[in-house]
Structure formats: C-alpha cells, structure tokens
Amino acid sequence: MVKVDLFDVVFLNKHNVFEAGQELKGYIVVQLSQAIKVEDLRLKVKGKAQTQWSTHRGKTSTAYMGEEVYFDADLPLDYMKEFPDGHLSAGRHEVPFSYPLDAKLPSSYESAQGHIRYLCAATLKRPKLKFDLHVKRLFTVMAREDLNKIPLAKDPVELTANEEIMCCFASRGIVSVTISMNRRGFVPGEFLPLIIKVRNNSRKDVDVLQMRLKQYISYYGDTTFAGFKGRNDVTKEIIRIDRALNTAPGDEMTLDDLKFQIPSLPPSMSGCDIIDIRYGLKIDISSFIRLELPIIIGTVPVRAMPASKSVDDLDEYDSIGSDDTDMPSMTTPPQCGYRVSVTGPFRLNNDGNDDDDGGGGGDNNSEGTFGDREFAPVYAYYGADADVDAPAKATRRKKDCGLHEVDMCICD
C-alpha cells in the first residue's frame, strides 16, 4: 500500500466548536511521500440526532430507534481538476471548504442512548483494486440559547414548604423551609447561589441538607417493525452536596453562603424533536421535606434581573430557543471560554462507519481509515478555569502557496 503520511480534516477553530448560524470552515490535508493515482477527493458534511434503546419484559425485547437529520450535503471540491493526469503529486495538499450552519441547530450531545452529532467525512477515491482512503472528524455545534431572551430565566424564584412531622400517628410539630434563588437561568461556569431558611417548630432535630443538580433526558423513537412510538426517560445526578444543619427543636437557621458551580453541560435542549434535556435542583431537608427548583442552562448569561417572583407562578417553557437574529454571539463576552463536556468522551463504533457516513473510525485503526475513535462535545464556559484561548486563525499570504489558489492560506 502506498505510504500516506497524513489524511485529515482540520477545522479553522482550535476547539472544533462552531456556533449555530456560523460558517463551518476548515480544510482537508493530504500529505504523500510519493504521487498516487486518485479518481476524486470528496467531502460530506452531516448533522443528525439519533436515539436507540431497548425494553425487556420476560423473554421479549423491544428495540426503539429515532432519527432526525438536520443536513446531509456533499460539498463540491473539484481539486483533482488541477491534476489532469489523475496523479496527486507528492507533498502536502490543503483543500479549503466552508458550509453555512443553520441558526436553529441544536447543540451537540453524546450519551449511550442517543446523540446529536455533526461531522465532516472526506474520501480519497482510488482506482479499482485500490483501497479508498477515509477520514472522519466530528465538531461541536453550540446552539444559541440566550437567557436574556427567556423572561423566566431572569426571574428570582422562591419556594416555601411546611411539613407536619408525624410519629406514631401523633403530630410532633411543623418544619418550615424557604428556598430562594436570584434567578432561574445559568450558564456553565457560573455559580448558582441559594438562600435556605429553616424554622424547626417540631420536637425532632433537622440535621441534614442535601442538594443535587439533576439532568432529565427524554429520548423518543419508534419500534423497529410496527412503528409504535416510545419514550425513554433517564435521570442523571450531576452534582451532589451534603451539609450539616444541626437545627434543634425550636431553632431557626439561615444559610446564605450556599453555592456551587455549574459544570460544562449541554444547554436545556431546544430544536430537537427526539432528545429533550431539562434540569432541576433537588433539595432534601433530612427526611422531612423534598423540594425541586427548575433550572435553565443556557449559553449566553443573564445581564439583568427583575423583581422577585414565586416559583409557583412559573409555567413550563415550551422552547428555549429564539427566532431573533440579533442575539449576541456567545464568544463576545471576554470571560467566555470552552470546556469539554463533564460527561467525557464517548467511543464511536469500532467498524468506522458511524451514521453510514463513509468516514473513518480511528487514527489508522484500519487500512485506509483515519479519524476520530471517540468524541466529547465542547461547551461554552464562563468560569475562571475556562480555556479562553482564541480559535486558530488562518494567516494571510500575499502569494499563492503553490498548492491551491485561496485568499486565506493555512499552509505551514
């Protein structure tokens, strides 16, 4: 087999993350130690959501699958027209490409039961009896989830609960809890502050406070044969904090120093009909009181907050997204950076043919195959520990690089 030193897809962005509505830009790089016969150089860009799970009852297993395609396009390159004899010369070749991303695309997401995945797959088409070369690279799409466009996200919330403590069918008094938050919407990297007031008018100690950030995911799909619709609800615990209260009978306590940082998470999902993501903050006071505050995770932080509002007045939001085109870019605030998803990477199919895209499934993991073997989305992050390095930029050259005629050359 002819030695191919490098066949890859490179994005003009250090983090391989693009905002919905931006232009996807990059280039294909081919580096050869000697000339090879090539019929064509092809590039496919694809974005889709996919779900898959099974249910079991006795010996019966039912499989569900869902799919939603956002784009599937073959980009014209015409690079081989520069080589009329069909031989790609030895050396380094860089072929630029671009593709406009729709402003309403949902954010990238990976899990065992489903994903929202965006990729570029390049193919170097060889003559008959020769192995075609494939490479696949995934990139993150960040949806425009602007919390300033969601009135509920900016509203302070307060929730009060009174629980009568019973023991042996007799009342032991009442425990009252009030929980308040300065707003409902947050972005990864921000600290979520809480104020909790406990009044123990019972004859029992109130000694334990537990806070848990929950992620609720709903996957939708149809059965493989009959087409019956199904739903798979999954709950994940993202953060858990335990704290001692030590509130004796007759005592009151106010905790105004409670806060935790929102990790790198996908935003509350909009724009996808088969994957729905929501968040909630669960509060347990000993074993007496259990409350939950709904949380919205966005990508653009709140800039202003109105007067207080009770959580009882909050209705379920139908959509986090906005049709407005004048929303600010998530990369504008100086404190914004990126962090890899807290869930970490997910391994792609070992056969190198995820999503039937024709791309590779790993770096040289099989003959003629290059590309990603696993993938973790990257999300906007507003914490001090974010990676705030600017995306890689092309360098303008006055002269042609000798490989192709482009205004912005990214050759070394």
VODRENLO-908750 format. One record per residue (C-alpha): x, z, y; residue in three letters. Coordinates in steps of 0.02 Angstrom, whole numbers. Layout:
N
X; Z; Y; ALA
...
! end
This chain:
412
0; 0; 0; MET
61; -44; 174; VAL
125; 107; 268; LYS
5; 157; 407; VAL
88; 287; 515; ASP
-68; 330; 613; LEU
-251; 278; 620; PHE
-358; 390; 727; ASP
-494; 408; 858; VAL
-440; 504; 1014; VAL
-561; 566; 1148; PHE
-515; 575; 1332; LEU
-556; 759; 1335; ASN
-442; 897; 1271; LYS
-586; 994; 1193; HIS
-679; 843; 1122; ASN
-835; 904; 1213; VAL
-949; 796; 1321; PHE
-1100; 847; 1423; GLU
-1263; 758; 1385; ALA
-1279; 618; 1512; GLY
-1092; 590; 1525; GLN
-993; 439; 1466; GLU
-911; 460; 1297; LEU
-734; 393; 1320; LYS
-587; 375; 1205; GLY
-477; 254; 1112; TYR
-433; 201; 936; ILE
-248; 213; 896; VAL
-163; 115; 757; VAL
22; 134; 727; GLN
104; 22; 597; LEU
280; 13; 526; SER
253; -171; 490; GLN
124; -306; 526; ALA
-31; -311; 416; ILE
-171; -433; 387; LYS
-332; -372; 469; VAL
-503; -455; 473; GLU
-583; -342; 603; ASP
-575; -175; 694; LEU
-745; -90; 705; ARG
-814; 66; 786; LEU
-979; 155; 756; LYS
-1047; 297; 863; VAL
-1183; 404; 789; LYS
-1283; 558; 831; GLY
-1416; 638; 724; LYS
-1491; 801; 664; ALA
-1511; 837; 480; GLN
-1586; 980; 379; THR
-1581; 1016; 193; GLN
-1633; 1165; 89; TRP
-1720; 1210; -74; SER
-1851; 1336; -126; THR
-1864; 1410; -300; HIS
-2016; 1477; -393; ARG
-1985; 1517; -575; GLY
-1905; 1364; -652; LYS
-1969; 1249; -515; THR
-1857; 1195; -373; SER
-1919; 1101; -220; THR
-1799; 1010; -104; ALA
-1835; 983; 81; TYR
-1746; 864; 197; MET
-1765; 816; 379; GLY
-1679; 688; 489; GLU
-1685; 641; 673; GLU
-1573; 501; 737; VAL
-1526; 500; 922; TYR
-1413; 347; 923; PHE
-1327; 236; 796; ASP
-1228; 95; 877; ALA
-1088; -25; 830; ASP
-976; -47; 983; LEU
-901; -220; 1012; PRO
-711; -209; 1020; LEU
-652; -391; 999; ASP
-475; -325; 989; TYR
-423; -440; 846; MET
-455; -592; 957; LYS
-285; -553; 1032; GLU
-208; -593; 862; PHE
-268; -770; 814; PRO
-168; -771; 652; ASP
-259; -613; 594; GLY
-99; -508; 581; HIS
-94; -345; 675; LEU
84; -327; 736; SER
197; -179; 700; ALA
199; -42; 830; GLY
69; 61; 921; ARG
-102; -10; 967; HIS
-229; 80; 1075; GLU
-404; 11; 1096; VAL
-513; 96; 1227; PRO
-701; 121; 1208; PHE
-845; 203; 1301; SER
-1027; 242; 1265; TYR
-1161; 319; 1379; PRO
-1237; 479; 1309; LEU
-1420; 512; 1343; ASP
-1454; 658; 1460; ALA
-1582; 735; 1341; LYS
-1470; 751; 1188; LEU
-1474; 923; 1103; PRO
-1315; 1024; 1084; SER
-1204; 1006; 932; SER
-1242; 1132; 796; TYR
-1173; 1170; 622; GLU
-1243; 1277; 483; SER
-1265; 1274; 295; ALA
-1449; 1224; 307; GLN
-1434; 1093; 443; GLY
-1333; 1019; 583; HIS
-1338; 917; 743; ILE
-1186; 807; 731; ARG
-1105; 674; 840; TYR
-962; 564; 780; LEU
-858; 409; 802; CYS
-810; 313; 644; ALA
-681; 173; 651; ALA
-644; 47; 515; THR
-495; -68; 498; LEU
-566; -208; 392; LYS
-437; -280; 273; ARG
-444; -442; 171; PRO
-515; -443; -4; LYS
-420; -342; -135; LEU
-352; -232; 5; LYS
-410; -57; 47; PHE
-507; -41; 210; ASP
-445; 98; 323; LEU
-572; 226; 386; HIS
-563; 366; 512; VAL
-698; 483; 574; LYS
-689; 607; 718; ARG
-829; 723; 772; LEU
-857; 779; 950; PHE
-965; 910; 1033; THR
-1113; 866; 1143; VAL
-1165; 1004; 1263; MET
-1347; 997; 1316; ALA
-1390; 1031; 1497; ARG
-1478; 1197; 1481; GLU
-1482; 1256; 1662; ASP
-1551; 1433; 1675; LEU
-1592; 1403; 1859; ASN
-1722; 1275; 1803; LYS
-1811; 1406; 1696; ILE
-1909; 1533; 1801; PRO
-1921; 1657; 1656; LEU
-1732; 1658; 1635; ALA
-1706; 1732; 1809; LYS
-1838; 1868; 1797; ASP
-1789; 2051; 1765; PRO
-1882; 2124; 1617; VAL
-1938; 2299; 1572; GLU
-2020; 2364; 1415; LEU
-2091; 2539; 1383; THR
-2143; 2614; 1217; ALA
-2219; 2782; 1173; ASN
-2215; 2835; 992; GLU
-2301; 2987; 920; GLU
-2191; 3072; 790; ILE
-2287; 3123; 635; MET
-2233; 3239; 495; CYS
-2345; 3296; 352; CYS
-2497; 3221; 440; PHE
-2462; 3328; 595; ALA
-2402; 3273; 765; SER
-2228; 3327; 815; ARG
-2238; 3259; 992; GLY
-2201; 3095; 1079; ILE
-2040; 2999; 1110; VAL
-2043; 2881; 1260; SER
-1918; 2741; 1288; VAL
-1899; 2621; 1434; THR
-1780; 2473; 1420; ILE
-1738; 2362; 1568; SER
-1630; 2208; 1591; MET
-1585; 2123; 1756; ASN
-1634; 1952; 1687; ARG
-1679; 1863; 1527; ARG
-1559; 1715; 1534; GLY
-1372; 1721; 1499; PHE
-1230; 1603; 1459; VAL
-1090; 1633; 1332; PRO
-954; 1741; 1406; GLY
-1071; 1840; 1519; GLU
-1106; 2024; 1491; PHE
-1283; 2073; 1451; LEU
-1318; 2240; 1540; PRO
-1451; 2363; 1482; LEU
-1527; 2521; 1552; ILE
-1613; 2633; 1424; ILE
-1710; 2790; 1468; LYS
-1761; 2909; 1329; VAL
-1881; 3055; 1351; ARG
-1894; 3164; 1197; ASN
-2055; 3263; 1204; ASN
-2053; 3294; 1017; SER
-1984; 3427; 903; ARG
-1857; 3309; 824; LYS
-1685; 3253; 882; ASP
-1665; 3074; 943; VAL
-1486; 3041; 896; ASP
-1451; 2857; 858; VAL
-1462; 2697; 962; LEU
-1436; 2529; 878; GLN
-1428; 2363; 973; MET
-1425; 2196; 883; ARG
-1417; 2020; 953; LEU
-1518; 1911; 834; LYS
-1517; 1722; 814; GLN
-1676; 1646; 743; TYR
-1663; 1470; 672; ILE
-1807; 1368; 605; SER
-1771; 1213; 502; TYR
-1906; 1082; 471; TYR
-1912; 949; 336; GLY
-2016; 858; 206; ASP
-2011; 865; 17; THR
-1910; 726; -61; THR
-2052; 642; -157; PHE
-2226; 697; -100; ALA
-2180; 715; 84; GLY
-2254; 889; 106; PHE
-2192; 973; 263; LYS
-2091; 1133; 252; GLY
-2008; 1261; 363; ARG
-1858; 1370; 327; ASN
-1833; 1522; 441; ASP
-1661; 1600; 447; VAL
-1609; 1756; 545; THR
-1428; 1794; 586; LYS
-1358; 1953; 661; GLU
-1231; 1901; 793; ILE
-1184; 2070; 869; ILE
-1220; 2249; 817; ARG
-1180; 2403; 921; ILE
-1217; 2583; 865; ASP
-1211; 2727; 987; ARG
-1249; 2913; 975; ALA
-1389; 2978; 1087; LEU
-1395; 3164; 1048; ASN
-1560; 3188; 1138; THR
-1626; 3358; 1088; ALA
-1811; 3404; 1093; PRO
-1869; 3418; 1273; GLY
-1718; 3322; 1342; ASP
-1708; 3161; 1440; GLU
-1564; 3037; 1441; MET
-1524; 2881; 1543; THR
-1394; 2757; 1480; LEU
-1344; 2639; 1619; ASP
-1174; 2583; 1553; ASP
-1234; 2482; 1403; LEU
-1172; 2303; 1396; LYS
-1100; 2178; 1276; PHE
-1026; 2005; 1297; GLN
-1121; 1852; 1237; ILE
-1005; 1758; 1115; PRO
-986; 1570; 1102; SER
-1157; 1517; 1039; LEU
-1265; 1361; 1044; PRO
-1397; 1369; 1181; PRO
-1579; 1403; 1145; SER
-1623; 1238; 1067; MET
-1723; 1100; 1151; SER
-1729; 914; 1120; GLY
-1727; 930; 930; CYS
-1887; 924; 827; ASP
-1814; 983; 661; ILE
-1700; 1127; 716; ILE
-1759; 1265; 832; ASP
-1645; 1406; 893; ILE
-1702; 1563; 984; ARG
-1625; 1732; 1022; TYR
-1685; 1911; 1034; GLY
-1610; 2082; 1070; LEU
-1674; 2213; 947; LYS
-1667; 2397; 997; ILE
-1690; 2536; 868; ASP
-1706; 2716; 929; ILE
-1670; 2824; 775; SER
-1808; 2778; 654; SER
-1947; 2807; 781; PHE
-1952; 2657; 898; ILE
-1911; 2474; 869; ARG
-1918; 2352; 1014; LEU
-1861; 2174; 1043; GLU
-1822; 2084; 1206; LEU
-1822; 1893; 1205; PRO
-1659; 1816; 1265; ILE
-1624; 1639; 1326; ILE
-1449; 1568; 1303; ILE
-1406; 1426; 1421; GLY
-1255; 1327; 1479; THR
-1273; 1345; 1669; VAL
-1280; 1526; 1732; PRO
-1413; 1603; 1843; VAL
-1369; 1602; 2028; ARG
-1510; 1711; 2098; ALA
-1636; 1837; 2032; MET
-1812; 1875; 2097; PRO
-1910; 2038; 2097; ALA
-1943; 2138; 1938; SER
-2065; 2077; 1809; LYS
-2130; 2156; 1649; SER
-2085; 2079; 1483; VAL
-2269; 2089; 1438; ASP
-2302; 1952; 1566; ASP
-2180; 1832; 1483; LEU
-2252; 1688; 1384; ASP
-2157; 1594; 1251; GLU
-2064; 1450; 1333; TYR
-2102; 1276; 1269; ASP
-1941; 1192; 1320; SER
-1776; 1248; 1390; ILE
-1726; 1075; 1446; GLY
-1765; 992; 1611; SER
-1807; 815; 1659; ASP
-1721; 836; 1827; ASP
-1566; 731; 1851; THR
-1494; 830; 1998; ASP
-1443; 982; 1897; MET
-1265; 1042; 1924; PRO
-1131; 998; 1799; SER
-1082; 1139; 1683; MET
-898; 1102; 1720; THR
-917; 1131; 1907; THR
-904; 1323; 1916; PRO
-719; 1372; 1916; PRO
-746; 1513; 1792; GLN
-818; 1397; 1660; CYS
-713; 1353; 1509; GLY
-739; 1324; 1324; TYR
-729; 1421; 1161; ARG
-754; 1371; 981; VAL
-920; 1425; 906; SER
-920; 1605; 844; VAL
-984; 1540; 676; THR
-819; 1449; 647; GLY
-791; 1281; 562; PRO
-899; 1204; 426; PHE
-823; 1096; 292; ARG
-882; 916; 284; LEU
-921; 825; 121; ASN
-768; 800; 13; ASN
-813; 621; -25; ASP
-776; 570; 154; GLY
-945; 491; 181; ASN
-1044; 618; 282; ASP
-1203; 543; 351; ASP
-1163; 374; 274; ASP
-1057; 333; 425; ASP
-918; 248; 330; GLY
-789; 364; 406; GLY
-658; 471; 326; GLY
-674; 649; 269; GLY
-500; 715; 295; GLY
-323; 685; 357; ASP
-252; 568; 224; ASN
-360; 656; 94; ASN
-386; 492; 0; SER
-312; 319; 4; GLU
-360; 229; 165; GLY
-455; 380; 231; THR
-416; 481; 386; PHE
-511; 602; 497; GLY
-597; 772; 502; ASP
-618; 880; 349; ARG
-707; 1020; 442; GLU
-786; 1041; 612; PHE
-835; 1180; 731; ALA
-930; 1143; 893; PRO
-858; 1198; 1060; VAL
-974; 1276; 1188; TYR
-966; 1314; 1374; ALA
-899; 1490; 1401; TYR
-896; 1588; 1564; TYR
-787; 1736; 1512; GLY
-613; 1778; 1573; ALA
-548; 1738; 1397; ASP
-612; 1558; 1402; ALA
-498; 1409; 1379; ASP
-508; 1337; 1555; VAL
-377; 1201; 1538; ASP
-435; 1039; 1616; ALA
-481; 897; 1497; PRO
-343; 774; 1461; ALA
-343; 631; 1586; LYS
-281; 454; 1573; ALA
-130; 405; 1677; THR
-150; 257; 1791; ARG
-18; 123; 1767; ARG
14; -22; 1886; LYS
70; -136; 1745; LYS
-11; -181; 1581; ASP
53; -77; 1435; CYS
84; -234; 1334; GLY
-47; -193; 1204; LEU
-209; -220; 1299; HIS
-271; -251; 1474; GLU
-357; -96; 1542; VAL
-360; -16; 1714; ASP
-331; 159; 1643; MET
-195; 156; 1510; CYS
-175; 304; 1393; ILE
-21; 240; 1302; CYS
134; 350; 1291; ASP
! end
